Amino acid sequence: MAVDQPAPALKEIFNAERLKHIATEMTAVYPDFNAKAFLKLANDGLAELSIMQRMARVSESLHAVLPLGFDESLEVLRALAPRLNSGFVSISLPHYVATYGAHAFEPSMAALKYFTTFGSAEFAIRYFLRSDLKRALAVMHDWSLDENEHVRRLASEGCRPRLPWSFRLEQIQADPSLAAAILDNLKADASLYVRKSVANHLNDITKDHPEWVLDLIEGWSLENRHTAWIARHALRSLIKQGNQRALAIIGAGGKPEVEIIDVNVEPAVIGLGEKVTLSFSVKSTVEDSQRLVIDYAIDYVKANGSTSAKVFKLKALTLPGQATALLSRRQHIKEFTTRKHYAGRHAVHVLVNGERLASTAFEILP
């Protein structure tokens, strides 16, 4: 029987072999580069460092061995960027700019615009937003009109109030209108890469200012399919919460006239690391078709025996009158860095347009 092999830790993107690759490519673009000194610094205590610490270590080690001023170093790093064999590794170059270029706003912003096309400068740009918000947002507004999708995406992603793996932008978190013009420029963007960022940016805002986001999207024309896509994904957290305004925006605001039948979780008893399959049917009880958003929630058992619900998206559909739809979802019950599982009874609830209509359960053994 095949055994699942654990995926390598994400931080291994910056392993010893990758550091050698960086040293080799640096030497190719700057023959006087001290590769030996770089590798000694970059490898020191590498095993104990997280992925973001390793990323920072690369830029710090480059700076330590480059006997050049900031402008000259940027020219070398610009030559290096297209030679790196990992988009994530290239994030170390914007980090270099954020760490050593605070004194040179215009060259630094131009460098971030260039480097983002090879990976992303979303983390680095936040240091300039934090130090001079108005000036940085003005540049990013211009970026939101750029012909390159990576640059347009940076305009939105870089000023997300709650960007994962980074610090919060408290001014934008308190007043999302500060970045509204950027989002307006991108609300019908043809690039899925950009649209995902805009939706995530707006979803961030729903955590603090849900009514602001609802007012904004209610003012959009959702006839444009790209704008409609952003609206659906931007409102996902509010939809999971059963927010009626959010559901109405995507056409699923009415009371669901359905019944849930044959709801089941198999197997009913599992060990940690196994999979369960939730299945059920949604049967219409009226003659007219209905727009439905169907989700499910799991009441995860906590260490103290209490439970905490987590809602998962399942399917949005239009159910014809008197029709029945069979739905199922398989889920792996395994440990995550963001969730630890405990033994006990885990209730599972079926949600339709935000209403809990049926429940079942499975048990995790000690």
C-alpha positions as a Python dict, from the first residue, in 0.01 Angstrom:
ca = {
    (1, 'M'): (0, 0, 0),
    (2, 'A'): (135, 341, -96),
    (3, 'V'): (225, 567, 192),
    (4, 'D'): (190, 945, 163),
    (5, 'Q'): (529, 1110, 194),
    (6, 'P'): (533, 1436, 388),
    (7, 'A'): (595, 1739, 172),
    (8, 'P'): (925, 1917, 235),
    (9, 'A'): (899, 2214, 469),
    (10, 'L'): (830, 2537, 285),
    (11, 'K'): (1142, 2692, 431),
    (12, 'E'): (1350, 2443, 229),
    (13, 'I'): (1296, 2676, -66),
    (14, 'F'): (1601, 2843, 87),
    (15, 'N'): (1817, 2535, 139),
    (16, 'A'): (2195, 2499, 102),
    (17, 'E'): (2164, 2407, -265),
    (18, 'R'): (1955, 2716, -339),
    (19, 'L'): (2209, 2936, -160),
    (20, 'K'): (2481, 2792, -385),
    (21, 'H'): (2265, 2877, -686),
    (22, 'I'): (2234, 3238, -567),
    (23, 'A'): (2611, 3258, -515),
    (24, 'T'): (2680, 3115, -860),
    (25, 'E'): (2445, 3357, -1035),
    (26, 'M'): (2576, 3652, -837),
    (27, 'T'): (2929, 3565, -947),
    (28, 'A'): (2809, 3551, -1307),
    (29, 'V'): (2676, 3908, -1295),
    (30, 'Y'): (2941, 4045, -1058),
    (31, 'P'): (3271, 3854, -1094),
    (32, 'D'): (3422, 4012, -781),
    (33, 'F'): (3146, 3867, -564),
    (34, 'N'): (3279, 3691, -254),
    (35, 'A'): (3076, 3372, -284),
    (36, 'K'): (3259, 3196, -2),
    (37, 'A'): (3184, 3471, 249),
    (38, 'F'): (2823, 3492, 133),
    (39, 'L'): (2766, 3119, 178),
    (40, 'K'): (2926, 3120, 522),
    (41, 'L'): (2696, 3398, 640),
    (42, 'A'): (2382, 3266, 470),
    (43, 'N'): (2425, 2908, 595),
    (44, 'D'): (2500, 3002, 958),
    (45, 'G'): (2225, 2847, 1174),
    (46, 'L'): (2008, 2791, 866),
    (47, 'A'): (1824, 2490, 1009),
    (48, 'E'): (1674, 2696, 1291),
    (49, 'L'): (1543, 2976, 1069),
    (50, 'S'): (1186, 3009, 938),
    (51, 'I'): (1121, 3071, 569),
    (52, 'M'): (1089, 3448, 615),
    (53, 'Q'): (1401, 3456, 831),
    (54, 'R'): (1589, 3268, 560),
    (55, 'M'): (1463, 3514, 300),
    (56, 'A'): (1590, 3803, 512),
    (57, 'R'): (1919, 3623, 572),
    (58, 'V'): (1985, 3612, 197),
    (59, 'S'): (1948, 3988, 153),
    (60, 'E'): (2148, 4060, 469),
    (61, 'S'): (2430, 3832, 354),
    (62, 'L'): (2434, 3992, 10),
    (63, 'H'): (2460, 4333, 169),
    (64, 'A'): (2740, 4221, 400),
    (65, 'V'): (2967, 4109, 115),
    (66, 'L'): (2881, 4363, -157),
    (67, 'P'): (3142, 4644, -137),
    (68, 'L'): (2913, 4882, -324),
    (69, 'G'): (2685, 5174, -253),
    (70, 'F'): (2308, 5131, -264),
    (71, 'D'): (2264, 5248, -625),
    (72, 'E'): (2546, 5027, -752),
    (73, 'S'): (2413, 4729, -555),
    (74, 'L'): (2071, 4777, -713),
    (75, 'E'): (2224, 4752, -1060),
    (76, 'V'): (2385, 4419, -969),
    (77, 'L'): (2065, 4287, -815),
    (78, 'R'): (1864, 4394, -1120),
    (79, 'A'): (2097, 4178, -1329),
    (80, 'L'): (2060, 3892, -1081),
    (81, 'A'): (1679, 3888, -1065),
    (82, 'P'): (1603, 3716, -1400),
    (83, 'R'): (1867, 3451, -1330),
    (84, 'L'): (1714, 3320, -1006),
    (85, 'N'): (1534, 2986, -1039),
    (86, 'S'): (1256, 3054, -787),
    (87, 'G'): (1002, 3333, -773),
    (88, 'F'): (987, 3311, -396),
    (89, 'V'): (1364, 3333, -365),
    (90, 'S'): (1356, 3655, -565),
    (91, 'I'): (1155, 3812, -280),
    (92, 'S'): (1490, 3853, -104),
    (93, 'L'): (1572, 4129, -353),
    (94, 'P'): (1277, 4356, -260),
    (95, 'H'): (1365, 4283, 103),
    (96, 'Y'): (1713, 4423, 30),
    (97, 'V'): (1548, 4741, -98),
    (98, 'A'): (1323, 4772, 207),
    (99, 'T'): (1611, 4716, 447),
    (100, 'Y'): (1876, 4936, 289),
    (101, 'G'): (1685, 5180, 66),
    (102, 'A'): (1471, 5381, 307),
    (103, 'H'): (1684, 5688, 236),
    (104, 'A'): (1625, 5665, -141),
    (105, 'F'): (1249, 5666, -199),
    (106, 'E'): (1231, 5707, -575),
    (107, 'P'): (1508, 5459, -671),
    (108, 'S'): (1370, 5212, -420),
    (109, 'M'): (1015, 5233, -551),
    (110, 'A'): (1140, 5191, -908),
    (111, 'A'): (1339, 4886, -799),
    (112, 'L'): (1035, 4732, -627),
    (113, 'K'): (831, 4781, -944),
    (114, 'Y'): (1101, 4595, -1139),
    (115, 'F'): (1161, 4316, -886),
    (116, 'T'): (792, 4238, -841),
    (117, 'T'): (777, 4102, -1196),
    (118, 'F'): (1004, 3814, -1092),
    (119, 'G'): (828, 3720, -767),
    (120, 'S'): (656, 3982, -556),
    (121, 'A'): (748, 4295, -366),
    (122, 'E'): (432, 4280, -154),
    (123, 'F'): (619, 4252, 176),
    (124, 'A'): (887, 4510, 100),
    (125, 'I'): (650, 4784, -18),
    (126, 'R'): (485, 4787, 324),
    (127, 'Y'): (789, 4944, 487),
    (128, 'F'): (756, 5242, 254),
    (129, 'L'): (381, 5260, 318),
    (130, 'R'): (445, 5261, 691),
    (131, 'S'): (705, 5539, 669),
    (132, 'D'): (533, 5763, 410),
    (133, 'L'): (182, 5638, 338),
    (134, 'K'): (57, 5923, 122),
    (135, 'R'): (363, 5928, -103),
    (136, 'A'): (375, 5549, -144),
    (137, 'L'): (3, 5521, -219),
    (138, 'A'): (36, 5786, -489),
    (139, 'V'): (300, 5576, -664),
    (140, 'M'): (93, 5260, -619),
    (141, 'H'): (-209, 5436, -771),
    (142, 'D'): (-2, 5483, -1088),
    (143, 'W'): (100, 5116, -1068),
    (144, 'S'): (-267, 5015, -1065),
    (145, 'L'): (-286, 5146, -1422),
    (146, 'D'): (32, 4973, -1542),
    (147, 'E'): (26, 4738, -1839),
    (148, 'N'): (208, 4464, -1642),
    (149, 'E'): (-22, 4245, -1432),
    (150, 'H'): (248, 4188, -1169),
    (151, 'V'): (279, 4562, -1111),
    (152, 'R'): (-100, 4609, -1097),
    (153, 'R'): (-127, 4322, -852),
    (154, 'L'): (139, 4479, -629),
    (155, 'A'): (-69, 4797, -616),
    (156, 'S'): (-347, 4602, -442),
    (157, 'E'): (-157, 4329, -260),
    (158, 'G'): (103, 4557, -110),
    (159, 'C'): (-152, 4774, 70),
    (160, 'R'): (-376, 4495, 199),
    (161, 'P'): (-455, 4583, 560),
    (162, 'R'): (-402, 4228, 686),
    (163, 'L'): (-150, 4074, 445),
    (164, 'P'): (-47, 3730, 578),
    (165, 'W'): (315, 3695, 693),
    (166, 'S'): (348, 4070, 733),
    (167, 'F'): (260, 4346, 976),
    (168, 'R'): (-76, 4519, 953),
    (169, 'L'): (-111, 4860, 790),
    (170, 'E'): (-298, 5021, 1076),
    (171, 'Q'): (-385, 5345, 895),
    (172, 'I'): (-548, 5162, 604),
    (173, 'Q'): (-706, 4914, 844),
    (174, 'A'): (-868, 5208, 1024),
    (175, 'D'): (-963, 5392, 703),
    (176, 'P'): (-994, 5165, 397),
    (177, 'S'): (-1090, 5461, 179),
    (178, 'L'): (-720, 5553, 168),
    (179, 'A'): (-663, 5277, -90),
    (180, 'A'): (-1010, 5285, -247),
    (181, 'A'): (-896, 5456, -568),
    (182, 'I'): (-649, 5172, -631),
    (183, 'L'): (-920, 4910, -586),
    (184, 'D'): (-1156, 5105, -811),
    (185, 'N'): (-899, 5100, -1091),
    (186, 'L'): (-871, 4721, -1060),
    (187, 'K'): (-1233, 4618, -999),
    (188, 'A'): (-1273, 4480, -1353),
    (189, 'D'): (-915, 4372, -1420),
    (190, 'A'): (-874, 4108, -1690),
    (191, 'S'): (-600, 3927, -1495),
    (192, 'L'): (-710, 3658, -1250),
    (193, 'Y'): (-383, 3717, -1061),
    (194, 'V'): (-489, 4076, -1001),
    (195, 'R'): (-854, 3995, -929),
    (196, 'K'): (-756, 3749, -657),
    (197, 'S'): (-556, 4022, -487),
    (198, 'V'): (-840, 4275, -505),
    (199, 'A'): (-1082, 4019, -362),
    (200, 'N'): (-842, 3931, -81),
    (201, 'H'): (-785, 4299, -7),
    (202, 'L'): (-1159, 4357, 25),
    (203, 'N'): (-1204, 4040, 229),
    (204, 'D'): (-940, 4178, 468),
    (205, 'I'): (-1150, 4493, 507),
    (206, 'T'): (-1466, 4293, 587),
    (207, 'K'): (-1298, 4186, 912),
    (208, 'D'): (-1304, 4548, 1035),
    (209, 'H'): (-1547, 4741, 812),
    (210, 'P'): (-1801, 4498, 660),
    (211, 'E'): (-2057, 4770, 587),
    (212, 'W'): (-1796, 4975, 398),
    (213, 'V'): (-1725, 4681, 167),
    (214, 'L'): (-2095, 4606, 120),
    (215, 'D'): (-2168, 4970, 35),
    (216, 'L'): (-1879, 4972, -213),
    (217, 'I'): (-1977, 4654, -394),
    (218, 'E'): (-2346, 4744, -402),
    (219, 'G'): (-2237, 5048, -604),
    (220, 'W'): (-2060, 4834, -863),
    (221, 'S'): (-2214, 4703, -1182),
    (222, 'L'): (-2185, 4327, -1158),
    (223, 'E'): (-2274, 4278, -1522),
    (224, 'N'): (-1900, 4270, -1588),
    (225, 'R'): (-1797, 3910, -1520),
    (226, 'H'): (-1459, 4013, -1379),
    (227, 'T'): (-1621, 4253, -1133),
    (228, 'A'): (-1878, 3989, -1037),
    (229, 'W'): (-1596, 3741, -971),
    (230, 'I'): (-1422, 3986, -739),
    (231, 'A'): (-1747, 4057, -556),
    (232, 'R'): (-1816, 3687, -490),
    (233, 'H'): (-1470, 3619, -355),
    (234, 'A'): (-1441, 3946, -163),
    (235, 'L'): (-1759, 3864, 27),
    (236, 'R'): (-1670, 3503, 107),
    (237, 'S'): (-1618, 3558, 480),
    (238, 'L'): (-1946, 3749, 512),
    (239, 'I'): (-2125, 3481, 308),
    (240, 'K'): (-1992, 3211, 540),
    (241, 'Q'): (-2132, 3414, 830),
    (242, 'G'): (-2473, 3424, 663),
    (243, 'N'): (-2467, 3801, 609),
    (244, 'Q'): (-2789, 3872, 422),
    (245, 'R'): (-2661, 4178, 236),
    (246, 'A'): (-2364, 3980, 105),
    (247, 'L'): (-2586, 3690, 4),
    (248, 'A'): (-2826, 3928, -170),
    (249, 'I'): (-2541, 4081, -373),
    (250, 'I'): (-2459, 3742, -524),
    (251, 'G'): (-2827, 3662, -576),
    (252, 'A'): (-2872, 3421, -287),
    (253, 'G'): (-3039, 3642, -31),
    (254, 'G'): (-3375, 3468, -17),
    (255, 'K'): (-3485, 3217, 243),
    (256, 'P'): (-3393, 2870, 111),
    (257, 'E'): (-3702, 2666, 29),
    (258, 'V'): (-3528, 2329, 47),
    (259, 'E'): (-3485, 2026, 266),
    (260, 'I'): (-3162, 1841, 332),
    (261, 'I'): (-3192, 1464, 306),
    (262, 'D'): (-2960, 1167, 348),
    (263, 'V'): (-2692, 1372, 529),
    (264, 'N'): (-2405, 1147, 627),
    (265, 'V'): (-2036, 1143, 718),
    (266, 'E'): (-1831, 833, 642),
    (267, 'P'): (-1652, 681, 816),
    (268, 'A'): (-1819, 785, 1139),
    (269, 'V'): (-1509, 708, 1346),
    (270, 'I'): (-1156, 792, 1232),
    (271, 'G'): (-802, 835, 1355),
    (272, 'L'): (-605, 1151, 1304),
    (273, 'G'): (-468, 1172, 949),
    (274, 'E'): (-761, 991, 789),
    (275, 'K'): (-1027, 1130, 558),
    (276, 'V'): (-1402, 1170, 591),
    (277, 'T'): (-1664, 1221, 322),
    (278, 'L'): (-1966, 1440, 384),
    (279, 'S'): (-2261, 1371, 153),
    (280, 'F'): (-2620, 1489, 136),
    (281, 'S'): (-2894, 1591, -104),
    (282, 'V'): (-3058, 1932, -136),
    (283, 'K'): (-3423, 1895, -244),
    (284, 'S'): (-3628, 2193, -362),
    (285, 'T'): (-3972, 2228, -204),
    (286, 'V'): (-4102, 2496, -444),
    (287, 'E'): (-4175, 2532, -816),
    (288, 'D'): (-3941, 2825, -883),
    (289, 'S'): (-3564, 2800, -925),
    (290, 'Q'): (-3346, 2926, -640),
    (291, 'R'): (-2996, 3064, -613),
    (292, 'L'): (-2829, 2882, -326),
    (293, 'V'): (-2495, 2911, -147),
    (294, 'I'): (-2421, 2582, 26),
    (295, 'D'): (-2147, 2556, 286),
    (296, 'Y'): (-2069, 2328, 577),
    (297, 'A'): (-1927, 2386, 922),
    (298, 'I'): (-1726, 2157, 1148),
    (299, 'D'): (-1733, 2207, 1524),
    (300, 'Y'): (-1370, 2129, 1603),
    (301, 'V'): (-1303, 2002, 1954),
    (302, 'K'): (-1055, 2217, 2147),
    (303, 'A'): (-802, 2111, 2411),
    (304, 'N'): (-1042, 2201, 2694),
    (305, 'G'): (-1328, 2000, 2543),
    (306, 'S'): (-1524, 2296, 2407),
    (307, 'T'): (-1576, 2340, 2032),
    (308, 'S'): (-1500, 2605, 1774),
    (309, 'A'): (-1680, 2615, 1439),
    (310, 'K'): (-1497, 2646, 1108),
    (311, 'V'): (-1703, 2715, 795),
    (312, 'F'): (-1595, 2571, 458),
    (313, 'K'): (-1720, 2673, 116),
    (314, 'L'): (-1889, 2394, -75),
    (315, 'K'): (-2092, 2509, -375),
    (316, 'A'): (-2302, 2790, -519),
    (317, 'L'): (-2573, 2673, -756),
    (318, 'T'): (-2908, 2750, -911),
    (319, 'L'): (-3151, 2473, -813),
    (320, 'P'): (-3451, 2431, -1046),
    (321, 'G'): (-3796, 2397, -898),
    (322, 'Q'): (-3864, 2056, -737),
    (323, 'A'): (-3515, 1942, -833),
    (324, 'T'): (-3263, 1758, -613),
    (325, 'A'): (-2887, 1809, -608),
    (326, 'L'): (-2648, 1552, -461),
    (327, 'L'): (-2340, 1706, -303),
    (328, 'S'): (-2032, 1560, -138),
    (329, 'R'): (-1697, 1673, -8),
    (330, 'R'): (-1397, 1472, 108),
    (331, 'Q'): (-1182, 1625, 379),
    (332, 'H'): (-847, 1522, 519),
    (333, 'I'): (-843, 1548, 899),
    (334, 'K'): (-479, 1622, 960),
    (335, 'E'): (-269, 1863, 1160),
    (336, 'F'): (-199, 2211, 1025),
    (337, 'T'): (14, 2490, 1163),
    (338, 'T'): (-311, 2682, 1211),
    (339, 'R'): (-521, 2399, 1353),
    (340, 'K'): (-457, 2117, 1599),
    (341, 'H'): (-708, 1833, 1629),
    (342, 'Y'): (-829, 1669, 1947),
    (343, 'A'): (-1019, 1349, 2011),
    (344, 'G'): (-1395, 1366, 2050),
    (345, 'R'): (-1724, 1414, 1868),
    (346, 'H'): (-1708, 1668, 1584),
    (347, 'A'): (-2047, 1796, 1471),
    (348, 'V'): (-2091, 1881, 1101),
    (349, 'H'): (-2359, 2127, 989),
    (350, 'V'): (-2501, 2194, 643),
    (351, 'L'): (-2558, 2567, 577),
    (352, 'V'): (-2777, 2697, 295),
    (353, 'N'): (-2785, 3074, 238),
    (354, 'G'): (-2642, 3111, 585),
    (355, 'E'): (-2907, 2896, 756),
    (356, 'R'): (-2818, 2574, 937),
    (357, 'L'): (-3054, 2313, 794),
    (358, 'A'): (-2906, 1975, 892),
    (359, 'S'): (-2637, 1823, 1110),
    (360, 'T'): (-2442, 1502, 1154),
    (361, 'A'): (-2113, 1410, 1323),
    (362, 'F'): (-1798, 1203, 1320),
    (363, 'E'): (-1559, 1105, 1598),
    (364, 'I'): (-1183, 1132, 1614),
    (365, 'L'): (-1023, 862, 1826),
    (366, 'P'): (-744, 944, 2074),
}
